[in-house]
Amino acid sequence: MAYKPPRGLGKGLGALLGDDLEIDSLRKPVGYINKEIAGDAPTGDSADIMRIPVSKIEPNPFQPRQNFDAESLQELADSIKALGLIQPITVRRLDNGRYQIISGERRWRACRLAGMDMIPAYIRETDQQGMLEMAIVENIQREDLDPIETAMSYQRLIEECNLTQEQMAQRVGKKRASVTNYLRLLKLPAKVQHDLKVGLISVGHAKVLLALDNASLQQHLCDLVIQKDLSVRQLEERVHKLTRPMELIEDNSPDLPEQYYKVLEYLGKVFGDNISLKRSAGGKGSITLRFSSDEEMNRLLDLLEH
């Protein structure tokens, strides 16, 4: 089954940012081929990623989520087939040699749907939290972790060891701002996380992409970075063009409410600086759009329809 791409940007943004990009051939599935395969021998807490047979894993009966959307699950399965499982699940070992999911049941279901025989996972003993915390902190201090592995380790400390960001920053000897920036990387789309993990883009590129709240736009610009070998500064310039307010306001106009800037930002994606706005103190006013071709109006129509 071929990878199912996310919903497109529409002709408007596509025309604004460039032609469709063909770089998926650069993306190889993330694998954990050098990690130990968990077998029948007793296994304690591990900060490393083990590969466990999917057939030996069972869901947690206390899982609060009971319904999994079939369409989104299939999309995740398609993404896993194309990119691999970027964020491993967490399990605990049962007395019968099987494993029970602590977190990541949706990812486990998607891996089964994708036909995977083995799944990367962290193994932990739930009654040995102190040992687990030390193991994770030691793992973070390794120098060979990629940015996504570091971010996942931070997330594990928060979720599994019940630490605040401030406490976690103290544990790992990092500034809280640095920890927060790493955690934000996990909000990026799977494709972008993959490209950061394997070194196709840098942390600097990823931080710039986080300024956008549109996943499709983040992925498209990530592709553009790889295809055109854009520097962080060049990417910043492109993002700035997409996010800056494009208003031309009379000198005596009052400060604009926030929603006006959002409207101007949206229209600016099509018309650039060819926008003027007048608003009185009472809230009355007008917006003037100056266009140079029918194509600009077609792009606006496409944006409105999507």
C-alpha positions in Angstrom: 0.0 0.0 0.0 1.5 3.3 -1.0 1.9 6.1 1.5 -1.1 8.4 1.7 0.1 12.0 1.7 -1.6 14.6 3.9 -4.2 16.9 2.4 -2.7 19.2 -0.2 -2.1 23.0 0.2 -4.5 23.9 -2.6 -3.5 25.7 -5.8 -3.2 29.0 -4.1 -0.5 28.1 -1.6 1.1 25.7 -4.1 1.5 28.5 -6.6 2.8 30.8 -3.9 5.4 28.4 -2.6 6.5 26.5 -5.7 5.7 23.4 -7.7 5.0 20.0 -6.2 8.2 18.5 -4.8 9.4 14.9 -5.5 11.7 14.1 -2.6 10.1 11.1 -1.0 12.8 9.0 -2.5 15.2 10.6 0.0 13.1 9.4 2.9 13.9 5.9 4.3 12.0 4.2 7.1 13.4 4.8 10.5 14.6 1.5 11.9 16.0 0.3 15.1 18.1 -2.6 13.7 21.0 -2.3 16.1 18.9 -2.7 19.3 18.4 -5.9 21.2 15.3 -8.0 20.4 13.4 -8.7 23.6 13.0 -12.4 24.2 12.0 -14.6 27.0 14.8 -13.6 29.4 13.8 -11.3 32.3 14.2 -7.7 31.3 14.2 -4.7 33.6 13.7 -1.0 32.9 15.5 0.1 29.8 16.3 3.5 28.4 17.2 1.8 25.1 14.7 0.9 22.5 14.0 -2.8 22.2 12.3 -4.6 19.3 9.5 -6.8 20.5 7.3 -9.2 18.5 3.9 -7.6 17.9 2.2 -10.9 18.7 3.6 -10.7 22.3 2.1 -7.3 23.1 -1.4 -6.8 24.4 -3.4 -3.7 25.1 -3.9 -2.2 28.6 -7.3 -3.1 30.0 -7.4 0.3 31.7 -6.8 2.2 28.5 -9.1 5.2 28.7 -9.5 5.5 24.9 -12.0 2.8 23.7 -12.7 4.1 20.1 -10.0 4.5 17.5 -11.0 6.3 14.3 -10.5 3.8 11.4 -9.5 6.4 8.8 -6.9 8.2 11.0 -5.6 4.8 12.1 -5.1 3.8 8.4 -3.3 7.1 7.7 -1.0 6.5 10.6 -0.3 2.9 9.4 0.5 4.3 5.9 2.9 6.8 7.5 4.6 4.0 9.5 5.0 1.9 6.4 6.7 4.8 4.6 8.7 6.3 7.5 8.9 3.7 10.2 7.6 4.2 13.8 9.3 7.4 14.9 8.1 7.4 18.5 8.3 3.9 20.1 5.6 2.6 22.5 6.2 1.9 26.2 5.3 -1.5 27.7 5.7 -3.5 30.9 6.7 -7.2 31.1 4.1 -9.6 32.4 4.8 -12.8 34.3 3.8 -14.9 31.3 6.6 -13.4 29.1 4.2 -11.2 27.3 4.1 -7.4 27.3 1.3 -4.9 28.2 1.1 -1.5 26.7 1.6 1.5 29.1 1.4 4.1 26.4 1.1 4.0 22.6 -1.8 1.7 21.9 -2.8 3.7 18.8 0.7 3.3 17.4 0.7 -0.4 18.2 -2.6 -0.9 16.4 -1.3 1.0 13.4 1.8 -1.1 13.3 -0.3 -4.2 13.2 -2.4 -2.7 10.4 0.9 -1.9 8.6 1.9 -5.6 8.8 4.9 -5.1 11.1 6.2 -8.2 12.9 8.4 -6.3 15.4 7.7 -3.0 17.1 10.2 -0.7 18.8 9.4 -0.2 22.5 10.7 0.9 25.8 10.3 -1.7 28.6 9.8 -0.5 32.2 9.0 -2.0 35.6 6.3 0.2 37.0 7.3 -0.3 40.6 10.9 0.8 40.0 10.4 4.5 39.1 13.7 5.6 40.6 15.7 3.2 38.5 13.7 4.2 35.4 14.4 7.9 36.0 18.1 7.3 36.3 18.1 5.2 33.2 16.3 7.9 31.1 18.6 10.6 32.4 21.6 8.6 31.6 20.2 8.0 28.1 19.7 11.8 27.6 23.3 12.5 28.5 24.5 10.4 25.7 26.0 12.4 22.9 24.7 10.3 20.0 21.0 11.0 20.4 19.2 12.7 17.6 16.9 15.7 18.4 13.7 13.6 18.3 15.2 10.9 20.6 16.2 13.7 23.1 12.7 15.2 22.9 11.1 11.7 23.5 13.3 11.1 26.5 12.2 14.5 28.0 8.6 13.5 27.3 9.1 10.2 29.1 10.5 11.9 32.2 7.4 14.1 32.3 4.8 11.4 31.7 6.3 8.4 33.3 8.2 9.9 36.2 5.7 12.6 37.1 8.1 15.4 36.8 7.4 19.0 35.9 9.5 20.7 33.1 11.4 22.6 35.8 12.2 19.4 37.7 13.2 17.6 34.6 15.5 20.5 33.5 17.3 20.2 36.9 17.6 16.4 36.5 19.3 16.7 33.1 21.3 19.9 33.8 19.6 21.9 31.0 17.9 25.3 31.0 14.1 25.0 31.1 13.8 27.0 27.8 16.0 24.4 26.1 13.9 21.6 27.4 10.7 23.4 26.2 12.2 23.9 22.7 13.0 20.2 22.4 9.5 19.1 23.6 7.9 21.4 20.9 9.6 19.3 18.2 7.2 16.5 19.0 4.4 18.8 17.7 5.7 18.7 14.2 4.1 16.4 11.6 5.6 12.9 11.3 7.4 13.6 8.0 9.1 16.6 9.5 10.1 14.7 12.6 11.5 12.0 10.4 13.5 14.4 8.3 14.9 16.0 11.5 15.7 12.6 13.0 17.7 11.4 10.0 19.5 14.7 9.4 17.7 16.0 6.3 16.9 19.2 8.1 18.5 20.8 11.3 17.0 21.8 14.6 17.2 25.4 13.4 15.0 24.6 10.5 12.5 22.8 12.7 12.2 25.7 15.1 11.4 28.0 12.2 8.7 25.6 11.0 7.1 25.6 14.5 6.2 29.2 13.9 3.5 27.9 11.5 0.3 26.3 12.7 -0.5 24.5 9.4 0.9 21.0 9.1 0.6 20.8 5.3 2.5 24.1 5.0 5.2 22.8 7.5 5.7 19.7 5.4 5.8 21.6 2.1 8.4 24.0 3.4 10.4 21.1 4.9 10.4 19.5 1.4 11.6 22.9 0.0 14.5 23.1 2.4 15.7 19.6 1.4 15.2 20.1 -2.4 16.8 23.6 -2.5 19.2 23.2 0.4 17.8 26.3 2.1 19.7 27.7 5.0 17.8 28.5 8.2 17.9 32.2 7.3 16.5 31.6 3.9 13.7 29.5 5.4 13.0 32.3 8.0 12.6 34.7 5.1 10.0 32.5 3.4 8.1 32.0 6.6 8.2 35.7 7.3 6.6 36.4 4.0 3.8 34.0 4.8 3.1 35.2 8.4 3.8 39.0 8.5 0.8 41.3 8.4 0.6 43.0 5.0 -1.4 46.1 6.1 -1.0 49.7 4.7 -2.8 51.9 7.3 -3.3 55.6 7.4 -1.0 57.3 9.9 -4.0 58.6 12.0 -5.7 55.2 12.1 -6.1 53.6 15.6 -4.3 50.3 16.6 -6.0 47.4 14.9 -7.7 44.6 16.9 -6.0 41.2 16.6 -8.5 39.7 14.3 -7.7 42.4 11.7 -4.1 41.2 11.5 -5.2 37.7 11.0 -7.4 38.8 8.0 -4.5 40.8 6.6 -2.1 37.9 7.1 -4.5 35.5 5.2 -5.0 37.9 2.3 -1.3 38.7 2.2 -0.6 35.1 1.2 -2.1 35.9 -2.2 -1.8 39.7 -2.7 1.5 40.5 -0.8 1.8 44.2 -0.2 -1.1 45.1 -2.5 -3.5 45.6 0.4 -4.6 48.7 2.1 -6.9 49.0 5.1 -8.7 52.0 6.7 -10.5 51.8 10.0 -12.1 54.4 12.1 -12.1 54.5 15.9 -15.7 53.3 15.8 -14.8 50.2 13.8 -16.0 51.2 10.4 -13.6 51.0 7.4 -12.6 49.3 4.2 -10.1 46.9 2.7 -8.8 47.5 -0.8 -7.2 44.7 -2.7 -5.1 45.5 -5.8 -4.5 42.5 -8.1 -2.4 42.3 -11.2 -4.0 39.2 -12.9 -6.9 36.8 -13.0 -4.6 34.2 -11.5 -4.3 36.1 -8.2 -8.1 36.0 -7.9 -8.1 32.3 -8.7 -5.6 31.8 -5.9 -7.8 33.7 -3.5 -10.9 31.7 -4.5 -8.9 28.4 -4.0 -7.8 29.5 -0.5 -11.4 30.3 0.4 -12.7 27.0 -0.9 -10.1 25.1 1.1 
